[in-house]
Amino acid sequence: MSEEAKLPQKRYYRQRAHANPFSDHQLDYPVKPEEMDWTKHYPQYYPAKEGQEQKKVEFADIGCGYGGLLISMAKAFPDNLMLGMEIRTKVEDYVYERIKALRVQEPGHYQNVSIMRMNAMKFLPNFFEKGQLTKMFFLFPDPHFKQRKHKARIISPTLLAEYAYALRIGGILYTITDVKDLHEWMVKHLDDHPLFQRLSDEECEKDPAVPHVREATEEGKKVARNQGDKYLACYRRIEDPFYKQ
């Protein structure tokens, strides 16, 4: 097997579990979404072939970790471009090499997934146009247990306004955690936001993405091995009720 086709070994890419989102990381980002060059991420789709509509990223996995969700969903949703955003350098390197190897091992597959090193808390609107995304995933995020650290949680009133901007009406935002306090925090802020409406348990169970949300990530598998609880909450992006009036 060629070096390019060998899957990376995770032990060489280990890094501390979390990074400070308020640090000034050296990151490359476009001034606006129209200036983003997606060619290196999705060479099979960028630029679009003559007569074809240009595909755009529709699924975003925020803090994607080691890429379990992306890899699991690549074949389940072959017509959707998916992007993982991960702030930790070594972890991003691992997922990049993993996707590159899988593309060589299985030609024609995994062309719809990619990863970038990025701080989504700061630069999400630089990448996605209004209403571009149909799914956003926040899976086992950093709980930031100390109260003074709560401002760093990935779900907050300010950040939800940005997620609502990027998510099209009818799109779904997925959250899951094994920390009950964090689950209650996320649910409270999402319930309070006028542009998100919680899905019923029945609706969640019918969603084909939910099994991947529960089981595909490294954290999800670890929780399952330890027989821990997983707290799931899914929300639909709805129209602005005040705008409708």
Disulfide bonds with the S-S distance in Angstrom:
none
